[in-house]
């Protein structure tokens, strides 16, 4: 099996699994919270996006990985992690403009995912030894993609939790 096919199978299965976890388990619990209350745990998942800086650790990845690709992946995720942390603190402390910071993070984070993915695929990064970064690609990236979708969902929701649906007993 080619490395590209293996990565695609793993990433797709992770994306399906995290989507189901989000729909079946996470969203029902977050829906009962205010928008801000729902955003806090979703932002926590994004805060750890500094993990791809392992691309710069000696012996972790093939030194033939192009420097511009390593920078796009590692530094883009670092910027996303810092933006997520700032947004998280602002939301948690109820700072004025916190929701705007979450939007800023979302733009940075989604742009990073798109740009870094394009650079990595164009450089066929999956052909190089990547150490721990292989798991980031096939496990953590699908999780943050689902997290971004959920964050946008709650950003588009106004105020508190939606009204509870009342089901009559028949």
MOMOCOR-V420175 format. One record per residue. N is the residue number from 1. SS is DSSP state (a for helix, b for strand, c for the rest). PSI is psi in degrees with one decimal (NA if undefined). Layout:
BEGIN
N & SS & PSI
N & SS & PSI
END
This chain:
BEGIN
1 & c & 139.3
2 & c & 153.4
3 & a & -36.2
4 & a & -43.1
5 & a & -43.2
6 & a & -45.5
7 & a & -42.0
8 & a & -40.5
9 & a & -48.8
10 & a & -45.6
11 & a & -40.7
12 & a & -44.6
13 & a & -38.4
14 & a & -41.6
15 & a & -43.5
16 & a & -47.5
17 & a & -47.4
18 & a & -32.8
19 & a & -44.1
20 & a & -41.7
21 & a & -43.4
22 & a & -47.2
23 & a & -43.2
24 & a & -32.7
25 & a & -44.4
26 & a & -54.2
27 & a & -43.5
28 & a & -33.6
29 & a & -39.0
30 & a & -27.5
31 & c & -24.1
32 & c & -7.9
33 & c & 166.3
34 & c & 167.6
35 & a & -46.3
36 & a & -41.0
37 & a & -33.0
38 & a & -32.7
39 & a & -31.3
40 & a & -56.7
41 & a & -29.4
42 & a & -35.2
43 & a & -33.5
44 & a & -40.6
45 & a & -35.1
46 & a & -23.2
47 & a & -28.2
48 & a & 16.1
49 & a & -0.4
50 & a & -9.6
51 & a & -37.6
52 & a & -4.5
53 & a & -11.2
54 & a & -17.3
55 & a & -23.1
56 & a & -1.7
57 & c & 131.3
58 & c & 133.6
59 & c & -1.3
60 & c & -34.9
61 & c & 162.8
62 & c & 126.7
63 & c & -10.3
64 & c & -6.3
65 & c & 126.3
66 & c & 137.8
67 & a & -36.8
68 & a & -30.8
69 & a & -45.4
70 & a & -40.2
71 & a & -43.7
72 & a & -43.2
73 & a & -56.9
74 & a & -49.7
75 & a & -33.1
76 & a & -42.3
77 & a & -34.5
78 & a & -44.9
79 & a & -40.8
80 & a & -40.8
81 & a & -44.0
82 & a & -43.6
83 & a & -39.9
84 & a & -42.2
85 & a & -43.5
86 & a & -43.3
87 & a & -42.3
88 & a & -49.4
89 & a & -43.3
90 & a & -43.5
91 & a & -45.4
92 & a & -36.8
93 & c & 2.7
94 & c & 43.0
95 & c & 139.8
96 & c & 134.2
97 & c & 6.3
98 & a & -42.0
99 & a & -36.4
100 & a & -38.4
101 & a & -35.6
102 & a & -39.3
103 & a & -42.9
104 & a & -47.5
105 & a & -45.0
106 & a & -42.2
107 & a & -47.4
108 & a & -48.5
109 & a & -43.0
110 & a & -42.2
111 & a & -40.8
112 & a & -46.1
113 & a & -45.0
114 & a & -50.6
115 & a & -48.6
116 & a & -38.2
117 & a & -44.3
118 & a & -44.2
119 & a & -44.3
120 & a & -41.8
121 & a & -43.6
122 & a & -34.9
123 & c & 0.2
124 & c & 47.1
125 & a & -30.1
126 & a & -12.5
127 & a & -10.9
128 & c & 148.1
129 & c & 128.5
130 & c & 1.2
131 & c & -135.5
132 & c & -27.7
133 & a & -23.4
134 & a & -42.1
135 & a & -32.0
136 & a & -43.9
137 & a & -43.1
138 & a & -3.4
139 & a & -56.3
140 & a & -40.9
141 & a & -46.9
142 & a & -35.2
143 & a & -42.3
144 & a & -28.6
145 & a & -48.9
146 & a & -40.6
147 & a & -41.5
148 & a & -42.6
149 & a & -44.1
150 & a & -40.2
151 & a & -46.7
152 & a & -40.4
153 & a & -45.6
154 & a & -28.7
155 & a & -34.8
156 & c & -13.4
157 & c & 137.1
158 & c & 140.6
159 & c & -135.7
160 & c & -170.3
161 & c & 152.3
162 & c & 154.6
163 & c & 143.3
164 & c & 136.3
165 & c & 131.2
166 & c & 124.2
167 & c & 124.8
168 & c & 144.5
169 & c & 129.2
170 & c & NA
END
